[in-house]
Structure formats: C-alpha cells, structure tokens
Amino acid sequence: MQISLYYQQGRSDKVYNIQLEPSGSGWCVNFQYGRRNTTLTDGTKTQEPVSEAEARKIFDKLVAEKMGKGYTEGEGCTPYTGATDKQVSGVLPQLLNPIEEEQVEALLVNDDWCAQEKFDGRNRLLRIGASQVEGINKLGLVVGIPQPIHDSGLRFGPGLLAGEEIADTLHVFDLLELRGRDLRLSAYMERYQDLVDMLDCMPATEHSAFKVVETAWTTHEKRQMLVDLRTANAEGIVFKNIHAPAIPGRPSSGGPQLKLKFFKTLSAIVDGVNTKRSVRLALVDAADRGVIVGNVTIPPNKPVPQAGAVIEIRYLYGIPGGSLFQPVYLGLRDDVEPAECLVSQVKYKRDEAD
C-alpha cells in the first residue's frame, strides 16, 4: 500500500510519499518528502517491523496528519477542510522577524515601539464562536487546546485572540476580532487596550486561563524590561510598532513586529534514532539536501522522537563545516514543516565576533 500527497502554497511545491511495506516477519511504514521533481529525503515511522495491524494504524495516522496540514492526493492541491483536528482554519497569525543585538537600541528609544516578553510556548490564535472555541497554530491549522483555555474562551465571548500557549495558560497579546467586528486595521495600541478593557470588565475567575502580556511603552520601561528578562533567563524580547495594523503571516524582512532571542534555537529534522536515547539531527540546505548537524540526547522524562519528526533545539553556536555545539532538546514541533528546517537558521561562532 502506498500514497503520494502534494502541497502547494505560495512558492512551496512539495510531495510526501508514504508506503506500507512487508519487512522480514512484519511490516514497516516508510516515507520520502521534499520539493517536487527533486531528490527526496527518506525516513521511517517504524524503526523495527511491527504487526500489519499496527503498521496500518501508523500509516493512516501519518496520512491524516499530512492531509491535516494541507496535503492532498490530487496534484491540484485543494486544501483539506474535513471536520478533523488540524483542518485548515482560513486564518493565519501574525509572525515576527528576528533582529540582532545592534538593532535593539534604536527600538528602545523610539516611542513608536513597545516591548513585551518573548515566551517559550506555542503561537496560538483562539477563535471563539457562540458555542465553540478553536485553537489555531502558526500554520493556520486547527489544533487541540487545554480545557481551561477553552472554558475561559467561552466566557470571553465571540472573538479572535492572539497569544502564546504555555501549559494551561494563554498569554494573550492581541485582540483581532470582537463580537463580529474586525479590529485588524486598528493600531496595535488600540487593539491591546480593547483587550485589557474587555478582561477588566470580567471577573478574574471567568478568564483564569488568560494572562495579558505585560507591555513596556516608554524608553525607561523598555530598558528595565530588557534587563529583567535577561536576568530571569527569559526566551527573549519582542518589539511591536504601536501604530501598525495586524498583518497575517511573516514579512519577507523587517515588519511591524520584531523579536530578539537571548538563546539560539532552531528547528531540526530527526534523521535517525541512535542508541542510548540520542537522535541524529539534519537540516535542509539551499539545494534541498539533508545536512547532518550532529546529535542530541533526549531527556529520560521525554519520549524519543521518531525519524522524520521536527524538533526544537537550543544550542550555543554552530561550528562551520557542520555541527551544533552543546545542543539541548526542547521538544517536538508539530507546527513546523521539515522544509522549514533550513541550514540558514544556524548562527555560527564566527558570527558573534563580527
């Protein structure tokens, strides 16, 4: 049994092949993916042969996951909109572009920009209807959300919130729709104030899973926030133009929302599972070829990810010619495609000396 799935959006034109094949005394589920009409990257969902019944479950789950991310059997690539988890939502969050340390000072002294903490969570839109609450990830796909966030959303009322999901809390930083009104064209400062006003009008117990992201508006406040976040070993800091509308997606460069990470992180593909709870890491180069960049140990309290999975890595720096120095496993990234795991993510030690 085999299937070929296709995905087209913008400049993306990808294929994902999946096979259910006999192997020895059992069955294996293998796959290949990459840009159409190029050499594909191989992987497997079964490190050892399993029963046919178990292999079919793995095969069906992988097909459903890919179709949930917009892949289709037809090469015309009509988006999948079935009533399942990870269906296409029709909306996209606003994403941030990174900046370097030397750009920070200009943003600190510019009153057109505010500052917020960059959280180490999952970008999440919360679409609230009269009787339904949906979580939407950075790819614009519907995903499950913790029950406390769902319940706080129902009590908030119809609207569209933007925030960062960490455990059972949604750290909310934007209000995009409210009771049928589209607020995206309003200035960010106005949307933020509408969000604060809405929550202030509600008893705290009714939105206990929502926490408004603290915002620094003045130069003094921004400088102090930067110091406090570094001291607390936070993920980073975000700067937002207070006059800008909400624009879905990520600009090709710059934009009205920018982020500075205090730690280097990247998304990598699990190229294979080693012994002693270690996995091999790969990134994609400009020619769509897989490049091995070392190994990372998986902590005992976390399951070992399978080959082909996308995972988040924190590291000290990249070593030219090929590997990551002191990589640390942070977790799975089901909202990042393998094709996004580019070599260009790596910051090398020589970059810090420039």
GURO-518878 format. One record per residue (C-alpha): residue number from 1; residue in one letter; chain; y, x, z. Coordinates in Angstrom, 3 decimals, decimal comma. Layout:
! residues N
lumkol;rolo;lolum;v;u;w
NUM;a;A;Y;X;Z
...
//
This chain:
! residues 354
lumkol;rolo;lolum;v;u;w
1;m;A;0,000;0,000;0,000
2;q;A;3,459;1,292;-0,830
3;i;A;7,025;0,106;-1,325
4;s;A;10,241;1,547;-2,758
5;l;A;13,539;0,408;-1,242
6;y;A;17,014;1,015;-2,633
7;y;A;20,515;1,138;-1,191
8;q;A;23,889;1,216;-2,928
9;q;A;27,286;1,101;-1,246
10;g;A;30,392;2,964;-2,365
11;r;A;29,196;6,389;-3,531
12;s;A;25,822;6,028;-1,804
13;d;A;22,834;5,525;-4,127
14;k;A;19,670;6,100;-2,134
15;v;A;15,949;5,419;-2,295
16;y;A;13,396;5,147;0,527
17;n;A;9,686;5,207;-0,368
18;i;A;7,041;4,182;2,197
19;q;A;3,257;4,493;1,880
20;l;A;0,357;3,162;3,973
21;e;A;-2,476;5,578;3,141
22;p;A;-6,031;6,328;4,354
23;s;A;-6,375;9,701;6,076
24;g;A;-9,651;11,012;7,462
25;s;A;-11,114;8,398;9,754
26;g;A;-7,858;6,412;9,994
27;w;A;-4,552;5,569;8,317
28;c;A;-1,105;7,179;8,082
29;v;A;2,391;5,901;7,274
30;n;A;4,397;8,401;5,226
31;f;A;7,856;8,199;3,679
32;q;A;10,306;10,012;1,401
33;y;A;14,057;9,454;1,243
34;g;A;17,214;10,781;-0,359
35;r;A;19,653;10,284;-3,200
36;r;A;18,140;8,576;-6,213
37;n;A;16,928;10,891;-9,007
38;t;A;16,909;13,963;-6,735
39;t;A;14,217;15,784;-4,758
40;l;A;13,343;13,606;-1,756
41;t;A;12,771;14,662;1,850
42;d;A;9,263;13,950;3,218
43;g;A;8,323;12,573;6,626
44;t;A;5,659;10,655;8,508
45;k;A;5,607;7,972;11,191
46;t;A;2,097;8,935;12,286
47;q;A;1,532;12,473;13,487
48;e;A;-2,207;11,702;13,624
49;p;A;-4,254;8,995;11,846
50;v;A;-4,302;5,608;13,589
51;s;A;-6,235;2,385;13,048
52;e;A;-5,437;0,302;9,976
53;a;A;-4,022;-2,491;12,138
54;e;A;-1,701;-0,100;13,983
55;a;A;-0,634;1,562;10,717
56;r;A;0,239;-1,827;9,217
57;k;A;2,448;-2,607;12,212
58;i;A;4,236;0,729;11,801
59;f;A;4,597;0,166;8,048
60;d;A;6,002;-3,356;8,481
61;k;A;8,399;-2,232;11,218
62;l;A;9,762;0,610;9,068
63;v;A;10,261;-1,715;6,089
64;a;A;12,085;-4,231;8,314
65;e;A;14,318;-1,506;9,777
66;k;A;15,353;-0,256;6,340
67;m;A;15,966;-3,740;4,955
68;g;A;17,995;-4,471;8,059
69;k;A;20,228;-1,533;7,121
70;g;A;20,866;-2,949;3,655
71;y;A;17,947;-1,557;1,621
72;t;A;16,247;-3,922;-0,845
73;e;A;13,174;-3,879;-3,052
74;g;A;15,260;-4,556;-6,144
75;e;A;17,203;-1,703;-7,665
76;g;A;20,202;-4,027;-7,916
77;c;A;20,543;-3,612;-4,132
78;t;A;21,657;-7,047;-2,985
79;p;A;22,420;-6,744;0,758
80;y;A;19,737;-8,127;3,060
81;t;A;21,036;-11,098;5,059
82;g;A;17,901;-12,530;6,631
83;a;A;18,237;-14,008;10,112
84;t;A;16,831;-10,955;11,883
85;d;A;18,181;-8,223;14,109
86;k;A;20,170;-5,634;12,123
87;q;A;21,171;-8,038;9,379
88;v;A;24,414;-7,290;7,535
89;s;A;27,280;-8,768;9,584
90;g;A;30,016;-8,742;6,947
91;v;A;32,446;-6,822;9,181
92;l;A;32,951;-3,129;9,896
93;p;A;34,561;-1,379;12,870
94;q;A;37,490;0,971;12,571
95;l;A;36,222;4,555;12,808
96;l;A;38,057;7,697;13,865
97;n;A;38,530;11,030;12,151
98;p;A;38,239;14,275;14,148
99;i;A;41,131;16,643;14,796
100;e;A;41,375;20,226;16,012
101;e;A;42,989;21,546;19,182
102;e;A;46,089;22,764;17,355
103;q;A;46,922;19,180;16,306
104;v;A;46,993;17,787;19,838
105;e;A;50,451;18,919;20,954
106;a;A;52,232;17,005;18,170
107;l;A;50,437;13,816;19,220
108;l;A;51,219;14,325;22,893
109;v;A;54,987;14,473;22,303
110;n;A;55,092;11,708;19,662
111;d;A;55,879;8,295;21,193
112;d;A;54,252;6,577;18,206
113;w;A;50,831;7,608;19,543
114;c;A;48,969;6,542;22,674
115;a;A;45,874;8,167;24,183
116;q;A;42,535;6,918;25,553
117;e;A;39,278;8,440;26,750
118;k;A;36,603;9,027;24,123
119;f;A;33,439;7,604;25,621
120;d;A;29,923;8,884;25,036
121;g;A;28,465;5,494;24,099
122;r;A;27,874;3,321;21,047
123;n;A;30,676;1,900;18,918
124;r;A;30,323;-1,856;19,231
125;l;A;32,052;-4,920;17,821
126;l;A;31,426;-8,116;19,765
127;r;A;31,633;-11,238;17,589
128;i;A;31,879;-14,321;19,776
129;g;A;31,338;-17,844;18,497
130;a;A;31,277;-21,165;20,314
131;s;A;27,689;-20,663;21,486
132;q;A;26,614;-17,270;20,123
133;v;A;27,537;-13,646;20,764
134;e;A;26,578;-10,867;18,318
135;g;A;26,785;-7,129;18,724
136;i;A;27,680;-5,184;15,574
137;n;A;27,168;-1,427;15,232
138;k;A;29,202;1,178;13,326
139;l;A;27,234;0,418;10,137
140;g;A;28,269;-3,241;10,293
141;l;A;24,750;-4,391;11,259
142;v;A;23,907;-6,975;13,901
143;v;A;22,184;-5,369;16,902
144;g;A;20,978;-6,466;20,307
145;i;A;23,355;-6,288;23,274
146;p;A;22,754;-6,237;27,048
147;q;A;22,661;-9,677;28,687
148;p;A;25,721;-9,030;30,927
149;i;A;27,868;-8,218;27,875
150;h;A;26,542;-11,323;26,088
151;d;A;27,390;-13,540;29,064
152;s;A;30,896;-12,105;29,508
153;g;A;31,483;-12,663;25,797
154;l;A;30,590;-16,362;26,009
155;r;A;33,036;-16,830;28,863
156;f;A;35,763;-14,926;26,972
157;g;A;35,659;-17,424;24,117
158;p;A;35,728;-17,201;20,300
159;g;A;36,997;-13,875;19,028
160;l;A;36,153;-10,374;17,858
161;l;A;36,370;-7,492;20,327
162;a;A;36,011;-3,760;19,701
163;g;A;34,741;-1,343;22,285
164;e;A;32,216;1,268;23,350
165;e;A;28,922;0,075;24,816
166;i;A;27,553;2,136;27,705
167;a;A;24,586;0,638;29,577
168;d;A;25,592;-2,895;30,653
169;t;A;29,341;-2,378;30,183
170;l;A;31,570;-2,804;27,132
171;h;A;34,614;-0,547;27,412
172;v;A;36,987;-2,711;25,365
173;f;A;39,915;-1,190;23,471
174;d;A;40,868;-3,703;20,750
175;l;A;41,135;-7,433;20,020
176;l;A;40,737;-8,184;16,296
177;e;A;40,317;-11,962;16,272
178;l;A;41,149;-14,654;18,820
179;r;A;40,349;-18,359;18,556
180;g;A;40,407;-18,368;14,774
181;r;A;43,453;-16,074;14,425
182;d;A;43,045;-12,757;12,589
183;l;A;45,011;-10,111;14,531
184;r;A;44,113;-7,108;12,381
185;l;A;47,541;-6,876;10,745
186;s;A;49,312;-6,802;14,110
187;a;A;50,362;-3,453;15,578
188;y;A;47,778;-1,815;17,813
189;m;A;50,080;-2,010;20,850
190;e;A;50,375;-5,787;20,367
191;r;A;46,610;-6,258;19,977
192;y;A;45,965;-4,209;23,093
193;q;A;48,478;-6,239;25,108
194;d;A;46,907;-9,510;23,887
195;l;A;43,549;-8,177;25,096
196;v;A;44,935;-7,309;28,533
197;d;A;46,675;-10,686;28,824
198;m;A;43,502;-12,576;27,905
199;l;A;41,415;-10,807;30,530
200;d;A;44,143;-11,088;33,176
201;c;A;44,005;-14,882;32,755
202;m;A;40,281;-14,917;33,554
203;p;A;38,637;-14,441;36,967
204;a;A;37,200;-10,933;37,122
205;t;A;33,727;-12,342;37,775
206;e;A;33,771;-14,056;34,354
207;h;A;34,203;-10,806;32,415
208;s;A;32,474;-8,404;34,788
209;a;A;30,763;-6,567;31,884
210;f;A;34,124;-5,883;30,179
211;k;A;36,301;-2,962;31,195
212;v;A;39,627;-2,431;29,416
213;v;A;40,027;1,175;28,329
214;e;A;42,840;2,880;30,225
215;t;A;45,694;3,858;27,903
216;a;A;48,395;6,534;28,273
217;w;A;51,643;5,712;26,476
218;t;A;54,188;8,386;27,417
219;t;A;54,064;12,136;26,893
220;h;A;53,682;12,696;30,633
221;e;A;50,847;10,161;30,880
222;k;A;49,066;11,615;27,851
223;r;A;49,275;15,178;29,168
224;q;A;47,900;14,075;32,539
225;m;A;45,082;12,117;30,903
226;l;A;44,116;15,164;28,825
227;v;A;43,948;17,319;31,968
228;d;A;41,992;14,684;33,901
229;l;A;39,461;14,164;31,113
230;r;A;38,820;17,886;30,709
231;t;A;38,399;18,254;34,467
232;a;A;35,905;15,391;34,509
233;n;A;33,900;16,932;31,629
234;a;A;34,512;13,802;29,566
235;e;A;33,383;13,476;25,957
236;g;A;36,906;13,791;24,550
237;i;A;40,228;12,061;23,953
238;v;A;41,373;9,539;21,315
239;f;A;44,871;9,167;19,871
240;k;A;45,975;5,889;18,253
241;n;A;49,139;5,017;16,323
242;i;A;50,613;2,138;18,324
243;h;A;52,251;0,560;15,244
244;a;A;49,202;0,603;12,956
245;p;A;47,095;-2,380;11,861
246;a;A;43,316;-2,352;12,232
247;i;A;41,691;-0,900;9,112
248;p;A;37,873;-1,161;8,860
249;g;A;35,820;1,927;8,052
250;r;A;36,762;5,592;8,180
251;p;A;39,655;7,060;6,134
252;s;A;38,751;9,990;3,886
253;s;A;41,114;12,064;6,015
254;g;A;43,662;11,566;8,778
255;g;A;44,395;7,945;9,596
256;p;A;45,922;5,980;12,480
257;q;A;43,102;6,717;14,954
258;l;A;42,007;10,288;15,720
259;k;A;39,580;11,934;18,136
260;l;A;39,253;15,307;19,782
261;k;A;35,812;16,127;21,159
262;f;A;35,657;18,547;24,067
263;f;A;31,991;19,254;23,303
264;k;A;30,404;19,885;19,929
265;t;A;27,906;17,224;18,887
266;l;A;26,163;16,323;15,661
267;s;A;23,500;14,013;14,273
268;a;A;20,331;15,699;13,012
269;i;A;17,049;14,639;11,430
270;v;A;13,769;15,255;13,235
271;d;A;11,914;17,352;10,661
272;g;A;8,754;17,592;12,743
273;v;A;7,312;17,465;16,258
274;n;A;6,314;20,770;17,875
275;t;A;4,156;21,411;20,895
276;k;A;5,496;21,274;24,474
277;r;A;7,942;18,384;23,887
278;s;A;10,023;20,081;21,213
279;v;A;11,188;18,839;17,804
280;r;A;12,391;20,692;14,715
281;l;A;15,916;19,852;13,504
282;a;A;17,149;19,521;9,924
283;l;A;20,498;18,844;8,272
284;v;A;21,334;17,970;4,667
285;d;A;23,249;20,449;2,504
286;a;A;25,548;19,765;-0,452
287;a;A;22,574;19,696;-2,834
288;d;A;20,780;17,050;-0,709
289;r;A;18,240;19,606;0,511
290;g;A;16,945;19,714;4,056
291;v;A;18,060;22,779;6,033
292;i;A;16,248;23,684;9,270
293;v;A;18,719;24,475;12,082
294;g;A;16,380;25,165;14,974
295;n;A;14,525;23,225;17,654
296;v;A;15,468;21,180;20,699
297;t;A;13,461;20,353;23,815
298;i;A;13,079;16,678;24,729
299;p;A;13,559;15,992;28,479
300;p;A;10,496;14,674;30,352
301;n;A;12,214;11,358;31,082
302;k;A;12,770;10,567;27,375
303;p;A;10,201;9,747;24,683
304;v;A;9,663;12,325;21,956
305;p;A;11,274;11,024;18,724
306;q;A;9,141;10,802;15,596
307;a;A;9,615;12,774;12,385
308;g;A;12,339;11,200;10,257
309;a;A;14,314;9,861;13,219
310;v;A;18,022;10,655;13,580
311;i;A;19,008;12,100;16,951
312;e;A;22,235;13,232;18,611
313;i;A;22,539;16,880;19,682
314;r;A;25,095;18,667;21,834
315;y;A;25,375;22,417;21,183
316;l;A;27,547;25,417;21,978
317;y;A;28,090;26,648;18,402
318;g;A;26,339;27,187;15,092
319;i;A;25,010;30,588;14,074
320;p;A;25,815;31,424;10,413
321;g;A;22,601;31,514;8,417
322;g;A;21,102;28,893;10,315
323;s;A;20,615;27,571;13,740
324;l;A;22,314;25,833;16,652
325;f;A;22,949;27,810;19,830
326;q;A;21,913;26,074;23,074
327;p;A;21,161;22,623;21,622
328;v;A;20,718;19,729;24,094
329;y;A;19,054;16,417;23,206
330;l;A;21,288;13,390;23,875
331;g;A;19,267;10,551;22,364
332;l;A;18,354;8,538;19,272
333;r;A;20,982;7,363;16,763
334;d;A;19,814;4,190;15,053
335;d;A;23,325;3,670;13,663
336;v;A;23,360;6,889;11,621
337;e;A;21,587;7,337;8,282
338;p;A;19,700;10,586;7,526
339;a;A;22,042;11,150;4,563
340;e;A;24,943;11,379;7,045
341;c;A;23,341;14,344;8,862
342;l;A;25,269;16,932;6,894
343;v;A;25,446;20,685;7,358
344;s;A;29,231;20,302;7,276
345;q;A;29,050;18,864;10,835
346;v;A;28,281;22,302;12,260
347;k;A;31,052;24,268;13,966
348;y;A;30,305;27,979;13,849
349;k;A;31,249;30,605;16,403
350;r;A;33,464;32,356;13,890
351;d;A;35,500;29,104;13,581
352;e;A;36,600;29,448;17,220
353;a;A;38,115;32,856;16,564
354;d;A;40,281;31,661;13,691
//
